[in-house]
Amino acid sequence: TNLYTGLSESRMMLRPLPSAKSCLEAHSLGLYTNTGWVAITRVGTVGVVTPVTVRCTGGALGYEEIMSRSTGNVDFFQTRANYQAGFGEFYGDGDPEFFDGLDTLHALTQSTLDYSSYTLRIQLTAWDSSTAHAEWDSFTVDGPTNDYQLHLDVNSFTANGGMGNHGETLDGQKFSTQDHDVDTCSGATDCANDYLSAWWFGCCHAGHLFGQYGNFDTNQQYMSWQNWPTTGFPGLFAAKMIVIPKA
């Protein structure tokens, strides 16, 4: 399968029918043990049933992993269409690189019928193997008509390992790509193309996890989280974004 096309269709073939509303429920039904690709169904706010396929991790914790990077095998400087559909290595039991798609992220976080709220968890690994994670409660992502605007409860931030709360730079931002600039900058500044990335850019960022891959701090173009693990924008070895449903 081409790495960047037909991914929604190929992922939906991983399970014959959606049979759980979350990874938490899928684990209780025995659809995966520690990690696995599982088709789940959320009921949207207007009653629309939305089946999506996600990578379930964390065993009984039921983490819904929507992004993973750790090798540099996948190019994250992609178009809006690819970010909408998702791209990457949607197979195998190792640690694949992928983004599950903005449409999937919207579907996972829009339902208030299945779950009361959703937590965003970000996990980082530095090149010296140090790790950190942060969480924000009450996390949602709008649909395409509002450019996948991100909403975070900035004050609900908790962290381990020294990650700073950059939620205030993310809350309320829309998703920019190389061919769809909706950052808040005026003039000729184009955050996505200037930083060879895609992200919920303001003008421009305090870290972006879809940047270039490498152990560098050149022009802030590399996958980074400002001032972690050291001052500035050092490139990260690995990053994950996870959705956690709350009852």
C-alpha positions in Angstrom: 0.0 0.0 0.0 1.3 3.5 -0.8 2.3 5.1 2.4 0.3 8.2 1.9 -2.8 7.2 0.0 -5.8 5.0 0.7 -5.0 4.8 4.3 -8.5 5.2 5.7 -9.8 2.3 3.6 -6.8 0.1 4.5 -7.2 0.8 8.2 -10.9 -0.1 8.3 -10.0 -3.5 6.9 -8.0 -4.4 10.0 -11.2 -5.4 11.8 -14.4 -6.6 10.1 -16.8 -4.4 12.1 -16.5 -1.8 14.9 -17.5 -3.4 18.2 -16.3 -1.1 20.9 -16.7 2.6 21.6 -13.1 3.0 22.9 -9.8 1.3 23.5 -10.9 0.9 27.1 -13.9 -1.1 26.1 -12.0 -3.0 23.3 -9.5 -4.2 26.0 -12.4 -5.4 28.2 -13.8 -7.3 25.2 -10.5 -9.0 24.5 -9.9 -7.2 21.1 -6.3 -6.5 22.1 -4.0 -7.3 25.0 -1.2 -4.7 25.2 -1.2 -3.0 21.8 -3.3 -3.4 18.7 -5.1 -1.7 15.8 -8.8 -1.7 16.6 -11.9 -0.3 14.9 -14.0 1.6 17.4 -17.2 3.6 17.1 -18.1 6.8 18.8 -21.6 8.3 18.7 -21.3 12.0 17.7 -23.0 15.0 19.3 -25.7 14.9 16.6 -26.2 11.1 16.8 -24.0 10.2 13.9 -22.1 6.9 14.4 -18.5 7.4 13.4 -16.3 4.3 13.0 -12.5 4.9 13.1 -9.5 2.7 13.5 -7.0 3.6 16.2 -3.8 2.1 17.7 -4.8 1.0 21.2 -1.9 1.0 23.7 -1.2 0.7 27.4 -3.2 -2.5 27.9 -6.0 -1.9 30.4 -5.3 1.9 30.4 -6.9 2.1 27.0 -4.7 4.8 25.5 -5.9 5.8 22.0 -2.6 6.6 20.3 -3.2 9.1 17.4 0.5 10.0 16.6 3.8 8.3 17.1 7.3 9.2 15.9 10.6 7.5 16.8 12.6 6.6 13.7 12.2 9.4 11.1 10.9 6.8 8.6 7.9 8.9 7.7 7.9 12.4 6.3 5.5 14.6 8.3 5.7 17.6 5.9 2.5 16.7 4.3 -0.5 18.3 2.6 -3.9 19.1 4.3 -5.5 16.2 2.5 -3.0 13.8 3.9 -3.3 15.2 7.4 -7.1 14.9 7.1 -6.9 11.2 6.1 -3.9 10.2 8.1 -0.6 8.8 6.9 2.3 6.5 7.9 2.9 2.9 9.0 -0.5 1.5 9.8 0.6 -2.0 10.5 2.9 -4.2 12.6 3.4 -4.7 16.3 6.5 -2.6 16.8 6.6 1.1 17.2 5.3 2.5 13.9 5.4 6.1 12.8 2.0 7.6 11.9 -0.6 10.3 12.3 -4.1 8.8 12.5 -5.7 11.8 10.8 -7.5 15.0 11.7 -10.8 13.5 10.8 -10.2 10.6 13.2 -9.1 13.0 15.9 -12.3 15.0 15.4 -14.4 11.9 15.6 -12.6 10.7 18.7 -13.1 13.9 20.7 -16.5 15.3 19.5 -18.8 12.8 21.3 -20.3 13.8 24.6 -22.8 10.9 24.5 -20.2 8.1 24.9 -17.9 10.0 27.3 -18.1 13.2 29.3 -14.7 14.5 28.2 -11.3 13.6 26.7 -7.7 14.1 27.9 -4.8 14.9 25.6 -1.6 13.1 26.7 1.7 14.0 25.1 4.8 11.7 25.8 8.3 12.8 24.8 11.7 11.1 24.7 15.0 12.9 24.3 18.1 11.7 22.6 19.6 10.9 26.0 16.7 8.6 26.7 15.1 11.0 29.3 11.3 11.0 29.2 8.5 13.3 30.1 4.7 13.5 29.7 2.0 16.0 30.1 -1.8 15.9 30.1 -4.6 18.4 29.6 -8.3 17.6 30.4 -11.3 18.7 28.3 -9.6 18.3 24.9 -11.5 18.5 21.6 -10.8 19.1 18.0 -13.3 20.7 15.6 -14.1 19.5 12.1 -12.9 20.7 8.7 -15.2 23.6 8.4 -13.4 25.2 11.4 -10.0 24.0 10.2 -9.7 21.5 13.1 -9.4 24.1 15.7 -8.0 22.7 19.0 -9.5 23.4 22.4 -7.7 22.7 25.6 -8.5 23.4 29.3 -5.1 25.1 29.8 -5.6 25.2 33.6 -6.0 21.4 33.8 -2.3 20.8 32.9 -0.3 18.2 34.8 3.1 17.0 33.9 6.0 14.7 34.8 9.6 15.1 33.8 9.8 18.9 33.4 7.6 19.6 30.4 6.3 23.1 30.3 2.6 24.0 29.8 2.5 25.3 26.2 -1.2 24.7 26.1 -1.9 28.5 26.0 -0.1 28.6 22.6 -2.3 25.7 21.3 -5.7 26.4 22.7 -7.9 28.0 20.0 -5.5 27.5 17.1 -6.4 26.1 13.8 -4.4 23.5 11.9 -2.0 24.8 9.2 -0.2 22.7 6.6 2.1 23.5 3.7 -0.9 24.1 1.4 -3.4 25.6 3.9 -2.1 28.5 6.0 -4.4 29.5 8.8 -1.9 30.6 11.4 -2.4 33.9 13.2 0.6 35.7 11.7 0.2 38.7 9.5 2.3 39.5 6.4 4.4 37.0 4.6 5.1 34.7 7.6 3.9 31.2 6.9 4.6 29.0 9.9 4.0 25.6 8.2 6.4 26.3 5.3 8.9 28.3 7.4 9.3 25.4 9.8 8.7 22.6 7.3 6.0 21.3 9.5 2.2 21.2 10.2 0.6 22.2 13.5 -1.8 24.2 15.4 0.3 27.3 14.9 -0.3 30.6 16.4 2.4 33.0 15.3 4.3 30.6 15.4 4.9 28.0 18.2 6.3 26.9 21.5 7.1 23.5 20.0 5.7 21.4 17.2 5.6 17.7 17.1 5.2 17.4 13.3 8.4 19.1 12.3 11.5 17.6 10.8 13.2 14.6 12.6 16.7 14.8 14.0 18.9 15.8 16.9 19.2 19.4 15.9 18.1 22.9 16.9 18.4 24.5 13.5 15.8 27.3 12.7 13.3 25.6 15.1 12.4 23.2 12.2 12.7 20.0 14.2 10.2 18.1 16.2 10.5 19.9 19.6 8.8 21.1 22.8 10.3 24.4 23.9 12.9 24.2 26.7 12.7 20.4 27.0 14.9 18.6 27.8 17.2 21.7 27.6 16.9 25.4 26.8 15.7 26.3 23.3 14.2 23.9 20.8 16.3 20.7 20.8 15.1 18.1 18.4 13.3 15.1 20.1 14.0 11.4 19.6 10.4 10.3 20.0 6.9 11.7 20.6 3.4 10.4 21.0 0.0 12.0 21.2 -2.8 10.1 23.0 -6.5 10.5 23.6 -7.9 9.2 26.9 -11.7 9.1 27.2 -13.2 10.1 30.6 -16.4 8.6 31.9 
